[in-house]
Amino acid sequence: MSVLALRADKLEEWRLSAVGWVRYRANFADAAVPSARRMVELSGARPGQRALDLACGVGVPAHQLAEALGPDGYVLGLDIAEGMVDGARAWAAATGLDTVDFRVVPSERDLGVEPGTFDIGTCRAGLQYMVEPGAALRAMREALRPGGRMVAMTVGSPQRCTSLRILEEVVARHITMPALIPEPDKDVPGTVALSDPADLEALYRDAGFTDVRTEVADHPIVGADTAEQYWDVCEQSAGPFILLLRSLGDDLRAAIRSDAIATLRAEFGGGPVVMTGETLITVGTR
Ligand SMILES: C[S@@+](CC[C@H](N)C(=O)[O-])C[C@H]1O[C@@H](n2cnc3c(N)ncnc32)[C@H](O)[C@@H]1O
């Protein structure tokens, strides 16, 4: 498949997912706080600086960056999916934050910003889904001033990613399907594409970043008040999964849902669900 066709395919998944991400913003945004704050710490953010956040989704870590940069700072969030950008704008308007802007970009290599005009670049849970993550890092580097820092987070070890593991286990009990957790391959965009620090760091160095290092830590990824709500979040916000479930009949979908809820209740003792996962946070300097 050509780069353009693959990117169009991925965009379609994100368009579908955006509806769920906007509806369940709090489920993602609240769980993201510790890792987003850590990204901001590693960026060395100081009041008054300018940050560029690629794959901004519905505004994480733009929110945490805006807090750290203060009233004289500025955050520009970019995303390929219009629904995500609309969600991020709606969140900013609702919270009265006027130091953030959000824009749609046509691709990860075409950011539409002046070279050398940002102090910080971030990309949380975005690079691994891009068809050309190396080009994205080169574009981000060009947007930074000399000495500016780039901080990206990706999903680490697939085995440590509870949300994927539970989805896979449950769905595989009902249908035969391609693995939701494939062997990580840096050349195949997807949740675990960049789960090896060596791959991520090589992309940084190839893009021209120096002082490249990675922090590996477990962090919450997504949460829900109940098992039922968690399943609704998955059904409406996980791109490939949305398509898979839609392709099934009502009875099969209902059977998978009740199995998932029983499995989640057993794992989380009937209380709130918090999915954690290993994350890689990689930092480099222009
Ligand atoms: C898992 S979400 C993460 C969103 C947000 N950064 C967060 O941490 O909650 C991935 C985001 O990457 C965006 N995305 C995927 N491919 C992209 C690309 N090629 N260029 C820009 N954004 C992209 C999606 O639209 C989606 O908003």
Ligand as a Chemical Component Dictionary entry (heavy atoms), coordinates in Angstrom:
data_LIG
# 
_chem_comp.id                   LIG 
_chem_comp.type                 NON-POLYMER 
_chem_comp.pdbx_formal_charge   0 
_chem_comp.three_letter_code    LIG 
# 
loop_
_chem_comp_atom.comp_id 
_chem_comp_atom.atom_id 
_chem_comp_atom.alt_atom_id 
_chem_comp_atom.type_symbol 
_chem_comp_atom.charge 
_chem_comp_atom.model_Cartn_x 
_chem_comp_atom.model_Cartn_y 
_chem_comp_atom.model_Cartn_z 
_chem_comp_atom.pdbx_ordinal 
LIG C1  C1  C 0  -3.857 7.966  20.887 1  
LIG S1  S1  S 1  -4.329 9.552  20.330 2  
LIG C2  C2  C 0  -3.395 10.574 21.442 3  
LIG C3  C3  C 0  -3.957 11.959 21.548 4  
LIG C4  C4  C 0  -3.331 12.853 22.603 5  
LIG N1  N1  N 0  -1.976 13.245 22.270 6  
LIG C5  C5  C 0  -3.364 12.208 23.965 7  
LIG O1  O1  O 0  -2.289 11.928 24.499 8  
LIG O2  O2  O -1 -4.454 11.991 24.493 9  
LIG C6  C6  C 0  -3.435 9.689  18.811 10 
LIG C7  C7  C 0  -3.678 10.986 18.059 11 
LIG O3  O3  O 0  -2.775 11.028 16.952 12 
LIG C8  C8  C 0  -3.436 11.649 15.872 13 
LIG N2  N2  N 0  -2.714 11.303 14.649 14 
LIG C9  C9  C 0  -2.610 10.061 14.101 15 
LIG N3  N3  N 0  -1.856 10.132 12.986 16 
LIG C10 C10 C 0  -1.458 11.427 12.850 17 
LIG C11 C11 C 0  -0.668 12.110 11.899 18 
LIG N4  N4  N 0  -0.136 11.472 10.875 19 
LIG N5  N5  N 0  -0.465 13.432 12.057 20 
LIG C12 C12 C 0  -1.020 14.087 13.111 21 
LIG N6  N6  N 0  -1.805 13.494 14.041 22 
LIG C13 C13 C 0  -2.003 12.176 13.917 23 
LIG C14 C14 C 0  -4.847 11.066 15.962 24 
LIG O4  O4  O 0  -5.793 11.777 15.208 25 
LIG C15 C15 C 0  -5.081 11.118 17.468 26 
LIG O5  O5  O 0  -5.646 12.330 17.857 27 
# 
loop_
_chem_comp_bond.comp_id 
_chem_comp_bond.atom_id_1 
_chem_comp_bond.atom_id_2 
_chem_comp_bond.value_order 
_chem_comp_bond.pdbx_ordinal 
LIG C1  S1  SING 1  
LIG S1  C2  SING 2  
LIG S1  C6  SING 3  
LIG C2  C3  SING 4  
LIG C3  C4  SING 5  
LIG C4  N1  SING 6  
LIG C4  C5  SING 7  
LIG C5  O1  DOUB 8  
LIG C5  O2  SING 9  
LIG C6  C7  SING 10 
LIG C7  O3  SING 11 
LIG C7  C15 SING 12 
LIG O3  C8  SING 13 
LIG C8  N2  SING 14 
LIG C8  C14 SING 15 
LIG N2  C9  SING 16 
LIG N2  C13 SING 17 
LIG C9  N3  DOUB 18 
LIG N3  C10 SING 19 
LIG C10 C11 SING 20 
LIG C10 C13 DOUB 21 
LIG C11 N4  SING 22 
LIG C11 N5  DOUB 23 
LIG N5  C12 SING 24 
LIG C12 N6  DOUB 25 
LIG N6  C13 SING 26 
LIG C14 O4  SING 27 
LIG C14 C15 SING 28 
LIG C15 O5  SING 29 
# 
